[in-house]
């Protein structure tokens, strides 16, 4: 009985870690996220996740989600949205490259998205 309780606790810990970030040097993997095609009245793509990695630290004063950089080309932003949408529909994780020194609307700024 004791072993099964330990196993269950370990299994639950491994399951919750799957939805948490693994942020490292500007890169983070997210497996569960919400996707906005725009944010209210702006055309900024926004991603909500269970946990956030904020490599820019105190510079990003509102790290409640991730925002795709508005300084990259519209074509690149469209590709990023398409990649995020494909990952969301396929229930796949994505790797985000975040700016380590600046933010987008006070939130960690996404520069690139990679789908494994």
FENFEN-V534444 format. One record per residue. N is the residue number from 1. SS is DSSP state (2 for helix, 1 for strand, 0 for the rest). PSI is psi in radians with two decimals (NA if undefined). NEAR is the number of other ideal C-beta (glycine too) atoms within 10 Angstrom. Layout:
N;SS;PSI;NEAR, N;SS;PSI;NEAR
This chain:
1;0;-0.78;5, 2;2;-0.73;6, 3;2;-0.69;7, 4;2;-0.59;8, 5;2;-0.72;9, 6;2;-0.80;10, 7;2;-0.76;10, 8;2;-0.72;10, 9;2;-0.74;10, 10;2;-0.73;10, 11;2;-0.74;10, 12;2;-0.69;10, 13;2;-0.70;9, 14;2;-0.62;9, 15;2;-0.77;9, 16;2;-0.50;11, 17;2;-0.43;12, 18;2;-0.48;11, 19;2;-0.14;14, 20;0;2.83;17, 21;0;2.85;19, 22;0;0.68;14, 23;0;2.36;18, 24;1;2.01;10, 25;0;0.75;9, 26;0;-0.20;17, 27;1;2.45;17, 28;1;2.51;24, 29;1;2.27;17, 30;1;2.44;24, 31;0;-0.45;17, 32;0;2.16;14, 33;1;2.77;18, 34;1;2.60;11, 35;1;2.17;14, 36;1;2.32;16, 37;0;-0.43;11, 38;0;2.86;11, 39;1;1.78;16, 40;0;-2.03;7, 41;0;0.02;6, 42;1;2.86;11, 43;0;0.38;11, 44;0;2.23;19, 45;0;2.35;24, 46;1;2.51;21, 47;1;2.24;23, 48;1;2.42;14, 49;1;3.01;19, 50;0;-0.52;14, 51;0;2.65;14, 52;0;2.47;20, 53;0;2.21;20, 54;0;1.45;20, 55;0;-0.30;19, 56;0;-0.08;18, 57;2;-2.38;11, 58;2;-0.30;7, 59;2;-0.65;15, 60;0;1.75;24, 61;0;0.03;11, 62;0;1.07;12, 63;0;0.97;16, 64;0;-0.02;12, 65;0;3.10;19, 66;1;2.57;26, 67;1;2.38;23, 68;1;2.35;25, 69;0;2.30;19, 70;0;-0.09;14, 71;0;-0.20;12, 72;0;2.82;15, 73;0;2.69;8, 74;2;-0.64;9, 75;2;-0.76;8, 76;2;-0.70;15, 77;2;-0.65;18, 78;2;-0.72;11, 79;2;-0.71;14, 80;2;-0.80;21, 81;2;-0.75;17, 82;2;-0.72;11, 83;2;-0.77;16, 84;2;-0.73;23, 85;2;-0.75;13, 86;2;-0.76;12, 87;2;-0.74;21, 88;2;-0.84;15, 89;2;-0.58;9, 90;2;-0.03;9, 91;0;0.77;8, 92;0;2.68;12, 93;0;2.79;16, 94;1;2.66;21, 95;1;2.27;15, 96;1;2.36;26, 97;1;2.05;16, 98;1;2.54;27, 99;1;2.31;19, 100;1;-0.02;16, 101;1;-0.31;11, 102;1;2.96;14, 103;1;3.00;20, 104;1;1.98;23, 105;0;0.70;14, 106;0;0.11;14, 107;1;2.76;23, 108;1;2.31;28, 109;1;2.18;27, 110;1;2.25;24, 111;1;-0.47;18, 112;1;2.65;18, 113;1;2.39;21, 114;1;2.33;12, 115;1;2.15;12, 116;0;NA;8
